[in-house]
Every structure is written in structure tokens, then in C-alpha cells.
Amino acid sequence: MIKNITGKIDFAESLRGKKATFLLALSNTKTINIKGITQAGISGMIHLTPTLDSEFLCIGEVRCIKDIAKTPKGVPTPALMTRGVHLLHSFGDIEILDLGLEIKPELDYFKIYDFDIKPSDSIDKGANINALDLFEKGVEFGKNYECKNDYIILAESVPSGTTTAYATTKALGYDCDGKFSSSFKNKPNSIKEKTIKKALENIKNKEDLFDKIGSVSDNMLIFNAGIILGSTYKQTKIILAGGTQMASVLLLANSIVNYMGGSLDSKNIALCTTSWVANDENSDIKGLLEMLDFDINSYYTDFDFSSSNHPALKLYDDGEAKEGVGAGGALMYGFLNGLTKEQIIKKAEELLG
């Protein structure tokens, strides 16, 4: 049920039967205000998607509005899968990283880390992120964070995050055209390309790496790259739970290490995504990961909704949504703890009602 993208299966198998802390990194970028750039949430309220995802994951309900986040075509949030796994075989802890939210989640008894970070601006006009400061906050968190369980699943919810990840990776000089996925079945390439072109034009005269990414990136990418580098001082294993956005986190960490003249020990880092990302004909996560200067173990979960009768879930198999809220990593966690595909599908159907 767990298949390799790169590396070996050994890393994943070493986690069989073990307990994970689920860290969910949330942020808003005003890139979502570009018409047609994303469908990761409810039209007109996409800025609420990370907030709603975190509420639903933690408590099984949403408090900011009456229903869970769905795309305009009715695709429910991938938090359904993550929440379903948690109900069937709970994570040791769920904790939230607030990396710049417009609306805070209404949650009691769940740890929410607040780093005094503001939502980033739209990348076509300049994201206006103090990237070095944000990166250093991530490094500090990675160094000092004490995981109470066997390993960490690091996930994200950032609407329009594939666009900012694409722009970031391209700004770093990687040949990444055509390699990033989308929340759409048919990617809005003209809109994305126009946005990224404008973003890159704004950094033509910038030489400093942090100045560049501060203009074209999002908070999650930069902070999580910091976590990765900060955590190398420890032996805690980290699963980056996500698709091409998390691949961009690794490429950003790779570039920062090279920029600073250091090296990255990647033995305790892996990535896991969904089959919808791994098998997406319109993106290439393996190609992104093969650009790294270090080896990485990466996986996808052999999971789909082919046996479900729920029309909203069937949209995933049609390519209308692919990843988010750590779905791939959560599914891997479930499989490593004895859950079956049918159990997870049934629970997702129950959660949808």
C-alpha cells in the first residue's frame, strides 16, 4: 500500500506500528485573490480554508462557517482522509503552526504555536516577506521542538500554495516548468504562468537569496525549510506530508544550504504524498525530488476512492483534487498501523454524511 517514488522502503518500514505527532502548518497568501488561481476552498472564502481544515481535523466540525471547505465543483477537503485516519488510529498529538492566518481557528485544548507572522501578499505584486527572519524562526523551532511521540508528520494547508511553490522553485533557478500539480483537474496554466512571470520580473535585480524568496514565496515554504534544517541537530524522523509544495520545501532547504556553504543530512527526512499526485500526468514530483543534491526517501500511498459510491469522493479519482492537510502522510500512517483502504473510505463517507 506504500510505494516508492525515490529511495528505499526501509525508512517507511522503520515507522511501522509507531506513533506520530501531526504538525499542521497553516498560512494565507493574498495570491488567492487572483481570479481563477485556485479552487482550494469555498469561492469567496478561500482564505478560510486553512482555518476550517484545522478545526475539522482536530474536532470533526468547523466553527467559522457551517460546512467543511469544498471546491466550487464540490470536492471536499482532503482533511476528510486525515481526520478519518485519526479517528481509526489516532495520532499521538495534533498541533497547529500559525504561520500567518487571516482568521485564527477556534480550538480549545489543542496547542497552537503563534510566531507573530502576518499573511503574505500576492506574489505578482511582491509577497513582502522578511524571509531571513522567517527562516530563522523555523530553524529555531526545529532545534527546540520536543516531539513527544516517535516521529513527526509535517503537513500544510495553504490555498494557492502550488503557485507560490512553483514561483519559489523557479526563482531559485531550478528547471521546474510543468512539474507542479494543481487543485484543478485541468490546471489554469495561463493564469499561473502570467502570475509567476510577474513575480519573477519583480526580482530581476535582486541577488540575495532571501530577498528573492521573500518576494515570490509563502510563509509555509520558508518556515518549513527552516524546520528541516533546524531539526537535523536531532534524531527525530520527519515525514513531509504533501506533494509538490513539500518538494519545494526540500528544494528551498537545498538552495539555502548551498547558499550558506553547508550540507544537509537527510537520513531522518522523508516525503509522502497521495497516488493522485504521484500519478498526475500534469506534474512530476519525482522530477522535482531528483533535483536535490541530497538523497531523499519518498513515497506515495496506493489509495483511491474507486470502491466508494459517494460522488463527491469520486471527484478525487477524476483529478479534481490531489493532496492537502497531510493526506498522503496520514494515509501512510494508517497503513503502517494496520488500517485498510476500505476502513478509511468508509470513515470518509461517514464524515461526509
ZADREN-416115 format. One record per residue (C-alpha): x, y, z; residue number from 1. Coordinates in steps of 0.2 Angstrom, whole numbers, always signed. Example, Ala and Ser with C-alpha at 12.3 -4.5 7.8 and 13.67 -1.06 7.14 Angstrom:
# residues 2
ATOM       x       y       z   gulo
ATOM     +62     -22     +39      1
ATOM     +68      -5     +36      2
//
This chain:
# residues 353
ATOM       x       y       z   gulo
ATOM      +0      +0      +0      1
ATOM     +15     +11      +2      2
ATOM     +26     +13     -14      3
ATOM     +42     +22     -18      4
ATOM     +45     +37     -28      5
ATOM     +63     +39     -23      6
ATOM     +74     +30     -11      7
ATOM     +70     +14      -2      8
ATOM     +56      +7      +8      9
ATOM     +66      +5     +24     10
ATOM     +63     +22     +31     11
ATOM     +44     +19     +30     12
ATOM     +45      +2     +37     13
ATOM     +55      +8     +52     14
ATOM     +39     +18     +57     15
ATOM     +28      +3     +57     16
ATOM     +17      +2     +72     17
ATOM     +24     +18     +79     18
ATOM     +15     +34     +85     19
ATOM     +17     +51     +76     20
ATOM     +14     +69     +81     21
ATOM      +4     +78     +67     22
ATOM     +10     +96     +65     23
ATOM      -1    +106     +53     24
ATOM      +7    +122     +46     25
ATOM      -6    +135     +41     26
ATOM      -4    +151     +31     27
ATOM     -13    +163     +20     28
ATOM      -6    +172      +4     29
ATOM     -15    +185      -5     30
ATOM     -11    +176     -21     31
ATOM     -28    +168     -18     32
ATOM     -36    +184     -23     33
ATOM     -30    +182     -41     34
ATOM     -46    +176     -50     35
ATOM     -45    +158     -56     36
ATOM     -29    +154     -47     37
ATOM     -35    +141     -35     38
ATOM     -51    +131     -31     39
ATOM     -44    +125     -14     40
ATOM     -60    +130      -4     41
ATOM     -76    +139      -5     42
ATOM     -77    +153     -18     43
ATOM     -76    +170     -10     44
ATOM     -70    +162      +7     45
ATOM     -54    +153      +1     46
ATOM     -44    +162     +15     47
ATOM     -54    +152     +27     48
ATOM     -48    +135     +21     49
ATOM     -33    +133     +32     50
ATOM     -43    +138     +47     51
ATOM     -58    +126     +43     52
ATOM     -46    +112     +39     53
ATOM     -38    +113     +56     54
ATOM     -54    +114     +65     55
ATOM     -61     +99     +56     56
ATOM     -45     +89     +58     57
ATOM     -45     +92     +77     58
ATOM     -63     +92     +82     59
ATOM     -73     +85     +67     60
ATOM     -83    +101     +65     61
ATOM     -80    +119     +59     62
ATOM     -84    +134     +68     63
ATOM     -81    +149     +56     64
ATOM     -94    +143     +44     65
ATOM    -107    +129     +44     66
ATOM     -99    +117     +32     67
ATOM     -82    +110     +28     68
ATOM     -72    +118     +14     69
ATOM     -76    +112      -3     70
ATOM     -70    +117     -20     71
ATOM     -83    +125     -32     72
ATOM     -85    +108     -40     73
ATOM     -90    +100     -24     74
ATOM     -74     +91     -19     75
ATOM     -72     +90      +0     76
ATOM     -56     +95      +9     77
ATOM     -43     +81      +9     78
ATOM     -44     +84     +28     79
ATOM     -58     +70     +27     80
ATOM     -44     +57     +24     81
ATOM     -33     +64     +38     82
ATOM     -47     +65     +50     83
ATOM     -53     +48     +46     84
ATOM     -36     +40     +49     85
ATOM     -35     +50     +66     86
ATOM     -52     +43     +71     87
ATOM     -47     +25     +66     88
ATOM     -30     +25     +74     89
ATOM     -26     +42     +82     90
ATOM     -11     +52     +81     91
ATOM      -1     +55     +97     92
ATOM      -4     +73     +96     93
ATOM     -11     +86     +84     94
ATOM      -3    +103     +85     95
ATOM      -5    +119     +74     96
ATOM      +8    +131     +67     97
ATOM      +0    +148     +64     98
ATOM     +12    +155     +50     99
ATOM      +1    +169     +46    100
ATOM     -18    +167     +46    101
ATOM     -32    +180     +42    102
ATOM     -44    +170     +54    103
ATOM     -37    +160     +69    104
ATOM     -45    +143     +72    105
ATOM     -57    +142     +86    106
ATOM     -49    +127     +96    107
ATOM     -48    +124    +114    108
ATOM     -35    +111    +122    109
ATOM     -25    +110    +106    110
ATOM      -8    +118    +105    111
ATOM      -7    +132     +93    112
ATOM     +10    +140     +90    113
ATOM      +9    +158     +86    114
ATOM     +25    +166     +79    115
ATOM     +18    +183     +76    116
ATOM     +18    +181     +57    117
ATOM      +7    +191     +45    118
ATOM      -1    +183     +29    119
ATOM     +10    +186     +14    120
ATOM      +5    +197      +0    121
ATOM      +1    +192     -18    122
ATOM     +17    +186     -27    123
ATOM     +13    +196     -43    124
ATOM     +15    +212     -33    125
ATOM     +28    +206     -21    126
ATOM     +25    +194      -6    127
ATOM     +34    +206      +6    128
ATOM     +40    +193     +17    129
ATOM     +55    +195     +29    130
ATOM     +62    +179     +23    131
ATOM     +78    +178     +33    132
ATOM     +69    +182     +49    133
ATOM     +55    +169     +45    134
ATOM     +68    +156     +40    135
ATOM     +77    +159     +57    136
ATOM     +61    +157     +66    137
ATOM     +58    +140     +58    138
ATOM     +76    +134     +62    139
ATOM     +74    +139     +80    140
ATOM     +58    +130     +81    141
ATOM     +66    +114     +73    142
ATOM     +80    +115     +85    143
ATOM     +70    +117    +101    144
ATOM     +54    +107     +97    145
ATOM     +52     +92    +108    146
ATOM     +42     +78     +99    147
ATOM     +33     +68    +112    148
ATOM     +30     +53    +100    149
ATOM     +41     +43     +89    150
ATOM     +41     +54     +74    151
ATOM     +33     +70     +66    152
ATOM     +21     +71     +51    153
ATOM     +23     +89     +45    154
ATOM      +8     +94     +34    155
ATOM      +1    +110     +27    156
ATOM     -14    +119     +21    157
ATOM     -10    +134     +10    158
ATOM     -23    +139      -4    159
ATOM     -14    +144     -20    160
ATOM      +2    +136     -12    161
ATOM      +7    +126     -28    162
ATOM      +8    +143     -37    163
ATOM     +19    +151     -24    164
ATOM     +29    +135     -23    165
ATOM     +32    +135     -42    166
ATOM     +37    +153     -42    167
ATOM     +49    +150     -27    168
ATOM     +57    +135     -35    169
ATOM     +59    +144     -52    170
ATOM     +66    +159     -43    171
ATOM     +79    +148     -36    172
ATOM     +85    +143     -53    173
ATOM     +78    +125     -54    174
ATOM     +71    +119     -71    175
ATOM     +53    +115     -64    176
ATOM     +42    +120     -78    177
ATOM     +27    +108     -79    178
ATOM     +32     +99     -63    179
ATOM     +20    +107     -51    180
ATOM      +2    +100     -48    181
ATOM     -14    +110     -45    182
ATOM     -30    +108     -36    183
ATOM     -39    +109     -53    184
ATOM     -40     +94     -64    185
ATOM     -36    +105     -79    186
ATOM     -23    +117     -72    187
ATOM     -26    +136     -75    188
ATOM      -9    +137     -84    189
ATOM     -11    +154     -92    190
ATOM     -16    +162     -75    191
ATOM      -2    +153     -66    192
ATOM     +11    +157     -79    193
ATOM      +6    +175     -80    194
ATOM      +6    +177     -61    195
ATOM     +23    +169     -60    196
ATOM     +30    +179     -74    197
ATOM     +25    +195     -65    198
ATOM     +33    +188     -49    199
ATOM     +49    +184     -57    200
ATOM     +50    +201     -65    201
ATOM     +50    +209     -48    202
ATOM     +66    +200     -43    203
ATOM     +77    +203     -58    204
ATOM     +88    +215     -49    205
ATOM     +89    +205     -33    206
ATOM    +105    +195     -29    207
ATOM    +102    +189     -11    208
ATOM     +93    +173     -10    209
ATOM     +82    +178      +5    210
ATOM     +77    +194      -4    211
ATOM     +72    +184     -19    212
ATOM     +61    +171     -10    213
ATOM     +54    +185      +1    214
ATOM     +46    +192     -14    215
ATOM     +39    +176     -23    216
ATOM     +36    +163      -9    217
ATOM     +24    +160      +5    218
ATOM     +27    +158     +24    219
ATOM     +24    +140     +25    220
ATOM     +38    +136     +12    221
ATOM     +51    +146     +21    222
ATOM     +47    +142     +39    223
ATOM     +46    +123     +35    224
ATOM     +63    +124     +26    225
ATOM     +69    +131     +42    226
ATOM     +61    +117     +52    227
ATOM     +70    +104     +41    228
ATOM     +87    +112     +43    229
ATOM     +85    +115     +62    230
ATOM     +79     +98     +66    231
ATOM     +95     +90     +58    232
ATOM    +103     +93     +75    233
ATOM     +91     +80     +82    234
ATOM     +87     +62     +78    235
ATOM     +68     +64     +76    236
ATOM     +62     +57     +60    237
ATOM     +51     +69     +50    238
ATOM     +38     +65     +36    239
ATOM     +34     +79     +25    240
ATOM     +16     +75     +21    241
ATOM     +12     +83      +5    242
ATOM     +15     +84     -14    243
ATOM     +24     +96     -25    244
ATOM     +23    +110     -11    245
ATOM     +33     +99      +1    246
ATOM     +45     +95     -13    247
ATOM     +48    +114     -15    248
ATOM     +51    +115      +4    249
ATOM     +65    +102      +1    250
ATOM     +72    +112     -14    251
ATOM     +72    +128      -4    252
ATOM     +81    +120     +10    253
ATOM     +93    +113      -3    254
ATOM     +97    +130     -10    255
ATOM     +99    +138      +7    256
ATOM    +111    +125     +12    257
ATOM    +121    +128      -4    258
ATOM    +120    +147      -2    259
ATOM    +127    +146     +16    260
ATOM    +140    +134     +11    261
ATOM    +134    +120     +22    262
ATOM    +127    +102     +20    263
ATOM    +111     +93     +24    264
ATOM    +110     +76     +32    265
ATOM     +94     +70     +26    266
ATOM     +93     +52     +34    267
ATOM     +79     +57     +45    268
ATOM     +68     +66     +32    269
ATOM     +56     +58     +20    270
ATOM     +41     +64     +10    271
ATOM     +25     +55      +7    272
ATOM     +11     +60      -4    273
ATOM      -5     +53     -12    274
ATOM      -7     +42     -28    275
ATOM     -16     +57     -36    276
ATOM      +0     +67     -35    277
ATOM     +12     +53     -39    278
ATOM      +2     +48     -54    279
ATOM      -3     +65     -61    280
ATOM      +1     +67     -79    281
ATOM      +2     +86     -77    282
ATOM     +15     +87     -64    283
ATOM     +31     +77     -60    284
ATOM     +35     +76     -41    285
ATOM     +49     +63     -44    286
ATOM     +57     +75     -56    287
ATOM     +57     +89     -43    288
ATOM     +65     +77     -30    289
ATOM     +78     +71     -41    290
ATOM     +85     +89     -42    291
ATOM     +90     +89     -24    292
ATOM    +109     +87     -20    293
ATOM    +105     +75      -6    294
ATOM     +96     +58      -7    295
ATOM     +78     +58      -1    296
ATOM     +66     +43      +3    297
ATOM     +49     +47      -4    298
ATOM     +33     +38      -5    299
ATOM     +15     +38     -11    300
ATOM      +0     +29      -4    301
ATOM      -9     +17     -16    302
ATOM     -26     +24     -11    303
ATOM     -41     +29     -21    304
ATOM     -60     +30     -20    305
ATOM     -64     +18     -34    306
ATOM     -74      +7     -22    307
ATOM     -84     +22     -15    308
ATOM    -101     +26     -20    309
ATOM    -100     +44     -15    310
ATOM    -100     +56     -30    311
ATOM     -90     +69     -20    312
ATOM     -76     +57     -16    313
ATOM     -76     +51     -34    314
ATOM     -70     +68     -40    315
ATOM     -53     +64     -32    316
ATOM     -51     +50     -44    317
ATOM     -56     +61     -58    318
ATOM     -41     +73     -54    319
ATOM     -51     +87     -46    320
ATOM     -41     +87     -30    321
ATOM     -25     +78     -26    322
ATOM     -17     +82      -9    323
ATOM     -18     +93      +6    324
ATOM     -19     +93     +25    325
ATOM      -6     +79     +25    326
ATOM     -17     +67     +17    327
ATOM      -3     +56      +9    328
ATOM      +7     +56     +26    329
ATOM      -9     +52     +36    330
ATOM     -14     +38     +24    331
ATOM      +4     +31     +26    332
ATOM      +2     +32     +45    333
ATOM     -14     +22     +44    334
ATOM      -7      +9     +33    335
ATOM      +8      +7     +44    336
ATOM      -4      +4     +59    337
ATOM     -15      -9     +51    338
ATOM     -29      +1     +43    339
ATOM     -36      -5     +27    340
ATOM     -41      +6     +12    341
ATOM     -59      +1     +14    342
ATOM     -59      +6     +33    343
ATOM     -53     +23     +28    344
ATOM     -65     +25     +13    345
ATOM     -80     +20     +25    346
ATOM     -74     +33     +38    347
ATOM     -73     +47     +25    348
ATOM     -90     +43     +18    349
ATOM     -97     +44     +36    350
ATOM     -89     +60     +39    351
ATOM     -97     +67     +23    352
ATOM    -114     +61     +28    353
//
